[in-house]
Amino acid sequence: MKKLVALVVMCVVIFSWTVPVEAYTAADKFTRGLANVGLSPFELPETMWDEGKQLDGYGIASALTVGVVKGAFNVIKRAAVGAFELVTFPLPVPADYEPILDPPTLFESSDAEDQ
């Protein structure tokens, strides 16, 4: 009987310390920041590719004009957010280590695409 009580108490203690599946941690924030800083240059060709696919008939022209401008802005934005996350990874800013960008890293799918 004592072993059963001890097992139940241990299970309650262990399961009360677990982190919810969707929760982010400081380690997640650090690796996300590292990925964003390191992969930010790839934002330019990714944005050019996306821009070229969007407009029928103007694909290459749009990719070489609008795509380059948007891509350059996205490179700076992703690198800046990544640097911010690297510097502030021990702090839960924003709340609960949530990602700032959508998608959180360059090669993940965004929340809008998942729906």
TORSE-361885 format. One record per residue (C-alpha): x, y, z; residue in one letter. Coordinates in steps of 0.1 Angstrom, whole numbers, padded with zeros to 4 digits. Each point is the difference from the previous one (the first is absolute). Example, Ala and Ser with C-alpha at 12.3 -4.5 7.8 and 13.67 -1.06 7.14 Angstrom:
BEGIN
PT      xx      yy      zz   lomi
PT    0123   -0045    0078      A
PT    0014    0034   -0007      S
This chain:
BEGIN
PT      xx      yy      zz   lomi
PT    0000    0000    0000      M
PT    0029    0024    0008      K
PT    0015   -0007   -0034      K
PT   -0033    0008   -0017      L
PT   -0003    0033    0019      V
PT    0036    0009   -0008      A
PT   -0006   -0008   -0037      L
PT   -0031    0022   -0001      V
PT    0018    0029    0018      V
PT    0029   -0003   -0024      M
PT   -0022    0000   -0030      C
PT   -0019    0031    0012      V
PT    0033    0018    0007      V
PT    0015   -0009   -0034      I
PT   -0031    0009   -0020      F
PT   -0004    0033    0017      S
PT    0035    0010   -0011      W
PT   -0004   -0008   -0036      T
PT   -0001    0028   -0026      V
PT   -0030    0002   -0023      P
PT    0008   -0012   -0035      V
PT   -0005    0033   -0018      E
PT    0020    0020    0026      A
PT    0033    0017   -0011      Y
PT    0031    0000    0022      T
PT    0031    0022    0002      A
PT    0019   -0027   -0020      A
PT   -0026    0002   -0028      D
PT    0004    0038   -0001      K
PT    0038   -0003   -0001      F
PT    0000   -0026   -0029      T
PT   -0027    0020   -0018      R
PT    0022    0032    0003      G
PT    0031   -0019   -0012      L
PT   -0019   -0014   -0030      A
PT   -0014    0034   -0009      N
PT    0034    0017    0001      V
PT    0017   -0028   -0019      G
PT   -0026   -0005   -0026      L
PT   -0011    0036   -0005      S
PT    0020    0004   -0034      P
PT   -0022   -0028   -0015      F
PT   -0030    0023    0005      E
PT    0009    0019   -0032      L
PT   -0002   -0029   -0024      P
PT   -0030   -0015    0019      E
PT   -0019    0033   -0003      T
PT    0009    0004   -0037      M
PT   -0012   -0036   -0006      W
PT   -0033    0007    0018      D
PT   -0005    0033   -0018      E
PT    0007   -0016   -0034      G
PT   -0026   -0027    0006      K
PT   -0028    0024    0010      Q
PT   -0006    0022   -0030      L
PT   -0010   -0018   -0032      D
PT    0019    0014   -0030      G
PT    0022    0023    0020      Y
PT    0019   -0027    0019      G
PT    0036    0007   -0009      I
PT   -0005    0038   -0001      A
PT   -0017    0000    0033      S
PT    0026   -0023    0015      A
PT    0029    0023   -0011      L
PT   -0016    0032    0011      T
PT   -0025   -0003    0028      V
PT    0015   -0033    0012      G
PT    0034    0015    0004      V
PT   -0013    0030    0020      V
PT   -0023   -0021    0022      K
PT    0028   -0027    0004      G
PT    0026    0026    0011      A
PT   -0024    0014    0026      F
PT   -0008   -0036    0012      N
PT    0037   -0008    0003      V
PT    0005    0030    0023      I
PT   -0032   -0008    0020      K
PT    0008   -0036    0005      R
PT    0036    0007    0010      A
PT   -0011    0027    0025      A
PT   -0027   -0021    0016      V
PT    0025   -0029    0002      G
PT    0026    0022    0017      A
PT   -0027    0012    0024      F
PT   -0010   -0035    0009      E
PT    0036   -0011    0005      L
PT    0007    0029    0024      V
PT   -0033   -0004    0019      T
PT   -0003   -0038    0000      F
PT    0000   -0003    0038      P
PT   -0029    0024    0003      L
PT   -0036   -0010   -0008      P
PT   -0004    0030   -0023      V
PT   -0024   -0001   -0018      P
PT   -0022   -0019    0024      A
PT    0009   -0036    0004      D
PT    0029    0001   -0026      Y
PT   -0025    0002   -0029      E
PT    0015    0006   -0034      P
PT   -0002    0035   -0014      I
PT    0000   -0009   -0037      L
PT   -0023   -0022   -0020      D
PT    0014   -0024   -0010      P
PT    0023   -0002    0030      P
PT    0030   -0011   -0021      T
PT    0005    0003   -0037      L
PT   -0007   -0036   -0011      F
PT   -0030   -0007    0023      E
PT   -0035    0003   -0011      S
PT   -0020    0030    0013      S
PT   -0031   -0003    0022      D
PT   -0020    0014   -0029      A
PT    0011   -0028   -0023      E
PT   -0009   -0027    0025      D
PT   -0036    0010    0002      Q
